[in-house]
């Protein structure tokens, strides 16, 4: 961390207004005044914006497992992830770590390896790497580990996810187009995958009690809880009663509207905006932003999508530049209860993006400050 003054930039203030002023960084924080000695970086013609907070991203899976049966050593993969995050303006990342009954890359053993490797790698990384524990609610073997991880620092978030029920329903209806893909990811045959789904489904009667158990641990740990991929308002209400404050990737407009009416944060995928719709036929994120039923955009499976989505929303007049940027910065930080970042004001973490942002175009990152450390890209 060094002392640095970013001068002459167009700064996005906490009030959503851009103004030409200087931003001073020292000791990893934004400061009122410049240090007596330190670097001065002329940002004339550039925007100075809060660093992006990615509340759910799993592109790291492709860095660790770029092809079926191919594993890259964690030190190599995680360093690549760190640099990818920075290049796309992401200064805080919650890695969506799926903990399932599946073998392979989403197994409990793979999750244990990832958590241990991330702890070892953190000292050498620049962005702040956090974890969203995305628990498949039929995966009872993972419960003890999740309870332990919820007491760790930095505190993980906990997402409740049930793809077991929908998988069984799709198989029963003959709609299992992704079966081979799921089986390949798990490293088993399609037949064996179906057997594993059915074995996991035997836990169904005990799932509600296990959800309540983990929700209790999360509440005591002050961990943020997210209800993931819900299509049923009653289910959303149930998770809300257990302490979930974020609706993540709601599958229906009714669930999203209910969450919005209660002032909850609603997360959709930024790739949805970039592609012009959901690849699974779920809600269209651009429409949801316009309707007020999406307050946060996450990278989901593609890190560059966040900053690209911001540019597209602003260019199309769906949101102002400040409103679009809030979806990936201040709103995202608020959803994860991180009150030390997400806006540019004295005393906050020095997480900043310095970017070109042509009228009608997309932001181009020229430098990122993450926790006070600056990384330049083509400066």
C-alpha positions as CSV (number, residue, x, y, z in Angstrom):
1,X,0.0,0.0,0.0
2,X,1.3,3.4,-1.0
3,X,0.1,7.0,-0.7
4,X,-1.3,8.2,-3.9
5,X,-3.4,11.2,-5.1
6,X,-5.6,10.7,-8.1
7,X,-6.1,14.2,-9.5
8,X,-8.4,15.8,-12.1
9,X,-10.7,12.8,-12.4
10,X,-14.5,12.8,-12.7
11,X,-15.4,11.2,-9.3
12,X,-18.6,9.4,-8.6
13,X,-19.6,10.7,-5.2
14,X,-21.8,9.0,-2.5
15,X,-24.7,11.2,-3.7
16,X,-24.6,9.7,-7.2
17,X,-23.2,12.9,-8.7
18,X,-20.0,13.1,-10.8
19,X,-17.7,16.0,-10.0
20,X,-14.2,16.9,-10.9
21,X,-12.0,16.5,-7.8
22,X,-9.0,14.7,-6.4
23,X,-9.1,11.4,-4.4
24,X,-6.4,10.7,-1.9
25,X,-5.3,7.3,-0.7
26,X,-3.1,6.3,2.2
27,X,-2.8,3.3,4.5
28,X,-5.3,1.4,2.4
29,X,-8.1,4.0,3.0
30,X,-9.5,7.0,1.2
31,X,-8.3,10.2,3.0
32,X,-9.4,13.7,3.2
33,X,-6.0,15.2,2.4
34,X,-3.0,14.2,0.4
35,X,0.1,12.7,2.1
36,X,3.2,14.9,2.3
37,X,4.9,12.5,0.0
38,X,3.3,10.1,-2.4
39,X,2.6,9.5,-6.1
40,X,0.3,11.9,-8.0
41,X,-1.6,10.4,-10.9
42,X,-3.2,12.7,-13.4
43,X,-6.7,11.2,-14.2
44,X,-7.7,14.0,-16.5
45,X,-10.4,12.8,-18.9
46,X,-11.0,9.6,-16.8
47,X,-13.7,8.5,-14.4
48,X,-12.8,7.5,-10.8
49,X,-15.4,5.0,-9.5
50,X,-15.9,2.7,-6.5
51,X,-14.4,-0.7,-6.9
52,X,-16.8,-3.5,-8.0
53,X,-18.2,-5.9,-5.4
54,X,-19.0,-9.3,-7.0
55,X,-21.5,-11.0,-4.7
56,X,-21.5,-14.3,-6.7
57,X,-19.0,-15.5,-9.2
58,X,-17.9,-19.0,-10.2
59,X,-15.6,-18.3,-13.2
60,X,-12.9,-19.5,-10.8
61,X,-14.1,-23.1,-11.5
62,X,-12.9,-22.8,-15.1
63,X,-9.5,-21.6,-14.0
64,X,-9.1,-24.6,-11.6
65,X,-10.7,-27.1,-14.0
66,X,-10.3,-25.7,-17.6
67,X,-11.3,-29.0,-19.2
68,X,-13.0,-32.2,-18.0
69,X,-10.4,-34.2,-16.1
70,X,-7.9,-31.4,-16.2
71,X,-6.9,-29.7,-12.9
72,X,-4.6,-26.7,-12.6
73,X,-2.6,-26.3,-9.3
74,X,-4.4,-23.9,-7.0
75,X,-1.5,-21.4,-6.7
76,X,-1.5,-20.9,-10.5
77,X,-5.3,-20.8,-10.9
78,X,-6.0,-18.5,-8.0
79,X,-3.3,-16.0,-9.1
80,X,-4.9,-16.0,-12.5
81,X,-8.3,-15.4,-10.9
82,X,-6.9,-12.5,-8.9
83,X,-5.6,-10.7,-11.9
84,X,-8.8,-11.4,-13.9
85,X,-10.8,-9.7,-11.2
86,X,-8.6,-6.7,-11.1
87,X,-8.6,-6.3,-14.9
88,X,-12.4,-6.2,-14.8
89,X,-12.5,-3.7,-11.9
90,X,-13.6,-6.2,-9.3
91,X,-11.9,-5.4,-5.9
92,X,-14.1,-7.6,-3.7
93,X,-15.2,-11.1,-4.9
94,X,-17.4,-13.6,-3.3
95,X,-16.5,-16.9,-5.0
96,X,-19.6,-19.0,-5.4
97,X,-18.4,-22.3,-4.0
98,X,-21.0,-25.0,-4.6
99,X,-21.0,-27.7,-2.0
100,X,-23.0,-30.6,-3.3
101,X,-23.6,-34.3,-3.1
102,X,-22.0,-34.6,-6.5
103,X,-18.5,-36.0,-6.8
104,X,-15.9,-34.1,-8.7
105,X,-15.4,-30.3,-8.8
106,X,-18.5,-29.5,-6.7
107,X,-18.0,-32.1,-4.1
108,X,-17.3,-31.5,-0.4
109,X,-13.7,-32.7,-0.8
110,X,-13.2,-30.2,-3.7
111,X,-14.7,-27.5,-1.4
112,X,-12.3,-28.3,1.4
113,X,-9.3,-28.1,-1.0
114,X,-10.5,-24.7,-2.3
115,X,-11.0,-23.2,1.1
116,X,-7.6,-24.3,2.3
117,X,-5.9,-23.2,-0.9
118,X,-7.6,-19.8,-0.8
119,X,-6.4,-19.2,2.8
120,X,-2.8,-20.0,1.7
121,X,-3.1,-17.8,-1.4
122,X,-4.6,-14.7,0.2
123,X,-1.3,-13.0,1.3
124,X,-0.1,-12.9,-2.3
125,X,-3.3,-11.6,-3.9
126,X,-4.5,-8.0,-4.4
127,X,-8.3,-8.1,-4.6
128,X,-10.2,-9.2,-1.5
129,X,-11.3,-12.8,-2.0
130,X,-14.3,-13.9,0.0
131,X,-16.6,-16.9,-0.3
132,X,-20.3,-17.5,-0.8
133,X,-21.0,-21.0,0.5
134,X,-23.6,-22.2,-2.0
135,X,-25.0,-25.2,-0.2
136,X,-27.0,-27.8,-2.0
137,X,-29.6,-28.4,0.7
138,X,-29.6,-32.2,0.2
139,X,-25.9,-32.4,0.8
140,X,-25.9,-33.3,4.5
141,X,-22.2,-34.3,4.6
142,X,-21.2,-30.7,4.0
143,X,-23.1,-29.3,7.0
144,X,-20.3,-29.7,9.6
145,X,-17.7,-28.0,7.4
146,X,-20.1,-25.2,6.6
147,X,-20.7,-24.6,10.3
148,X,-17.0,-24.4,10.9
149,X,-16.4,-22.1,7.9
150,X,-19.1,-19.7,9.0
151,X,-16.9,-18.8,12.0
152,X,-13.9,-18.0,9.8
153,X,-12.6,-14.6,8.8
154,X,-13.4,-13.0,6.4
155,X,-17.0,-14.2,7.1
156,X,-18.5,-16.2,4.2
157,X,-22.0,-15.7,3.0
158,X,-24.4,-18.7,2.9
159,X,-26.7,-19.4,-0.1
160,X,-29.4,-22.0,0.1
161,X,-29.7,-23.9,-3.1
162,X,-31.9,-26.8,-4.1
163,X,-31.1,-28.2,-7.6
164,X,-31.8,-31.7,-6.5
165,X,-35.6,-31.4,-6.7
166,X,-35.6,-29.7,-10.0
167,X,-33.1,-32.2,-11.5
168,X,-35.4,-35.1,-10.4
169,X,-38.4,-33.3,-11.9
170,X,-36.6,-32.7,-15.2
171,X,-35.5,-36.3,-15.4
172,X,-39.1,-37.5,-14.7
173,X,-40.4,-35.2,-17.4
174,X,-37.8,-36.3,-19.9
175,X,-36.2,-32.8,-19.9
176,X,-32.7,-33.7,-19.0
177,X,-30.7,-32.0,-21.8
178,X,-27.8,-31.1,-19.4
179,X,-27.5,-34.6,-17.9
180,X,-24.3,-35.4,-19.8
181,X,-22.8,-32.0,-18.9
182,X,-23.6,-32.5,-15.2
183,X,-22.3,-36.1,-15.2
184,X,-19.1,-34.9,-17.0
185,X,-18.6,-32.3,-14.4
186,X,-19.0,-34.9,-11.6
187,X,-16.7,-37.3,-13.4
188,X,-19.3,-40.1,-13.6
189,X,-21.5,-41.7,-16.2
190,X,-25.0,-40.3,-16.8
191,X,-26.5,-43.4,-15.3
192,X,-24.4,-43.1,-12.2
193,X,-25.3,-39.4,-11.9
194,X,-29.0,-40.3,-11.8
195,X,-28.3,-42.9,-9.1
196,X,-26.6,-40.2,-7.0
197,X,-29.5,-37.8,-7.5
198,X,-31.9,-40.4,-6.2
199,X,-29.7,-41.3,-3.3
200,X,-29.5,-37.6,-2.3
201,X,-33.2,-37.3,-2.6
202,X,-33.7,-39.8,0.2
203,X,-32.8,-36.9,2.6
204,X,-35.9,-35.0,1.6
205,X,-37.8,-35.4,4.8
206,X,-34.9,-34.1,6.9
207,X,-34.0,-31.1,4.6
208,X,-36.2,-28.5,6.4
209,X,-34.6,-29.3,9.8
210,X,-31.1,-29.2,8.3
211,X,-31.8,-25.8,6.7
212,X,-33.0,-24.4,10.1
213,X,-29.9,-25.8,11.7
214,X,-27.5,-24.0,9.3
215,X,-29.6,-20.8,9.3
216,X,-29.3,-20.7,13.1
217,X,-25.5,-21.0,12.8
218,X,-25.4,-18.3,10.1
219,X,-27.5,-15.9,12.3
220,X,-25.2,-16.4,15.3
221,X,-22.2,-15.8,13.0
222,X,-23.8,-12.6,11.5
223,X,-23.4,-14.2,8.0
224,X,-25.4,-12.9,5.1
225,X,-27.9,-15.5,3.9
226,X,-29.2,-15.7,0.3
227,X,-32.2,-17.6,-1.1
228,X,-31.1,-18.9,-4.5
229,X,-33.1,-19.8,-7.6
230,X,-36.5,-19.6,-6.0
231,X,-39.8,-19.8,-8.1
232,X,-42.2,-20.1,-5.2
233,X,-43.2,-17.1,-3.0
234,X,-43.9,-19.4,0.0
235,X,-40.4,-20.7,-0.1
236,X,-39.0,-17.2,-0.3
237,X,-41.1,-16.3,2.8
238,X,-39.8,-19.4,4.6
239,X,-36.1,-18.4,4.0
240,X,-36.9,-14.8,4.9
241,X,-38.3,-16.0,8.3
242,X,-35.0,-17.8,8.8
243,X,-33.0,-14.6,8.2
244,X,-32.3,-14.6,4.5
245,X,-32.0,-11.0,3.3
246,X,-31.1,-11.4,-0.3
247,X,-33.1,-12.9,-3.2
248,X,-30.5,-14.4,-5.5
249,X,-31.5,-15.2,-9.1
250,X,-35.3,-15.4,-8.5
251,X,-36.9,-17.4,-11.2
252,X,-40.2,-15.6,-11.4
253,X,-41.3,-12.0,-11.5
254,X,-43.7,-12.7,-8.6
255,X,-40.8,-13.7,-6.3
256,X,-38.7,-10.7,-7.4
257,X,-41.6,-8.2,-6.9
258,X,-42.3,-9.6,-3.5
259,X,-38.6,-9.2,-2.5
260,X,-38.6,-5.6,-3.9
261,X,-41.8,-4.8,-2.0
262,X,-40.1,-5.8,1.2
263,X,-36.9,-3.7,0.5
264,X,-34.7,-6.8,0.0
265,X,-31.7,-6.9,-2.3
266,X,-32.3,-8.8,-5.5
267,X,-29.4,-10.2,-7.4
268,X,-29.4,-11.1,-11.1
269,X,-26.6,-12.1,-13.4
270,X,-24.7,-9.4,-15.4
271,X,-24.2,-11.9,-18.3
272,X,-28.0,-11.8,-18.6
273,X,-27.8,-8.0,-19.4
274,X,-24.8,-8.5,-21.8
275,X,-26.5,-11.3,-23.7
276,X,-29.9,-9.7,-23.8
277,X,-31.6,-12.3,-21.7
278,X,-31.2,-15.4,-19.5
279,X,-29.7,-18.5,-21.1
280,X,-32.1,-20.6,-19.0
281,X,-35.3,-18.7,-19.8
282,X,-35.4,-17.0,-16.4
283,X,-36.1,-13.2,-15.8
284,X,-34.6,-10.7,-18.2
285,X,-32.2,-8.7,-16.0
286,X,-32.4,-5.5,-18.1
287,X,-36.2,-5.4,-17.7
288,X,-35.8,-6.1,-14.0
289,X,-33.4,-3.2,-13.5
290,X,-35.9,-0.9,-15.3
291,X,-38.8,-2.2,-13.1
292,X,-36.8,-2.0,-9.8
293,X,-36.8,-5.7,-9.3
294,X,-33.0,-6.0,-9.6
295,X,-30.8,-4.1,-7.3
296,X,-27.5,-6.0,-7.7
297,X,-25.7,-7.5,-10.7
298,X,-23.2,-10.3,-10.1
299,X,-20.7,-11.8,-12.5
300,X,-22.3,-15.2,-12.2
301,X,-20.1,-17.2,-14.6
302,X,-18.1,-14.4,-16.4
303,X,-16.1,-11.7,-14.7
304,X,-16.1,-9.2,-17.6
305,X,-19.9,-9.1,-17.7
306,X,-20.2,-6.7,-14.7
307,X,-18.5,-3.7,-16.2
308,X,-19.9,-4.5,-19.6
309,X,-23.5,-4.7,-18.2
310,X,-23.0,-1.3,-16.6
311,X,-22.0,0.3,-19.9
312,X,-24.9,-1.3,-21.8
313,X,-27.5,-0.2,-19.2
314,X,-26.3,3.4,-19.3
315,X,-26.0,3.4,-23.1
316,X,-29.5,2.1,-23.6
317,X,-31.0,4.7,-21.1
318,X,-32.2,2.0,-18.7
319,X,-30.2,3.6,-15.9
320,X,-28.0,6.6,-15.5
321,X,-24.3,6.0,-15.3
322,X,-24.4,6.4,-11.5
323,X,-27.5,4.2,-11.1
324,X,-25.9,1.5,-13.3
325,X,-22.6,1.6,-11.4
326,X,-24.5,1.3,-8.0
327,X,-25.7,-2.1,-9.1
328,X,-22.2,-3.4,-9.0
329,X,-20.7,-1.3,-6.2
330,X,-22.7,0.4,-3.4
331,X,-25.8,-1.8,-3.8
332,X,-23.7,-4.9,-3.9
333,X,-21.6,-3.9,-0.9
334,X,-24.9,-3.1,1.0
335,X,-26.3,-6.5,0.1
336,X,-23.3,-8.2,1.7
337,X,-23.4,-5.8,4.7
338,X,-20.0,-4.4,3.9
339,X,-20.3,-0.8,5.1
340,X,-16.6,0.0,4.6
341,X,-16.7,0.0,0.8
342,X,-18.9,0.6,-2.2
343,X,-18.6,4.4,-2.3
344,X,-15.8,7.0,-2.5
345,X,-15.7,8.9,0.8
346,X,-13.1,9.4,3.5
347,X,-12.5,6.5,5.8
348,X,-13.7,3.9,3.3
349,X,-11.5,1.2,1.9
350,X,-9.4,2.5,-1.0
351,X,-11.2,0.3,-3.6
352,X,-11.3,2.3,-6.9
353,X,-11.6,1.9,-10.6
354,X,-10.0,4.5,-12.9
355,X,-11.6,4.1,-16.4
356,X,-12.3,5.6,-19.7
357,X,-16.0,5.8,-20.3
358,X,-17.0,7.3,-23.7
359,X,-20.5,8.5,-24.1
360,X,-22.7,5.6,-25.4
361,X,-19.8,3.2,-24.8
362,X,-18.6,0.8,-22.2
363,X,-16.0,1.6,-19.4
364,X,-12.5,0.6,-20.1
365,X,-10.4,-0.1,-17.0
366,X,-7.1,1.8,-17.0
367,X,-6.1,1.2,-13.3
368,X,-7.6,-0.3,-10.2
369,X,-6.8,0.5,-6.5
370,X,-7.6,-2.5,-4.3
371,X,-7.1,-1.9,-0.6
372,X,-4.7,0.9,-1.4
373,X,-2.6,-1.1,-3.9
374,X,-2.7,0.2,-7.5
375,X,-2.5,-2.0,-10.6
376,X,-2.3,-0.3,-14.0
377,X,-3.7,-1.6,-17.3
378,X,-2.3,0.1,-20.4
379,X,-1.7,3.4,-18.5
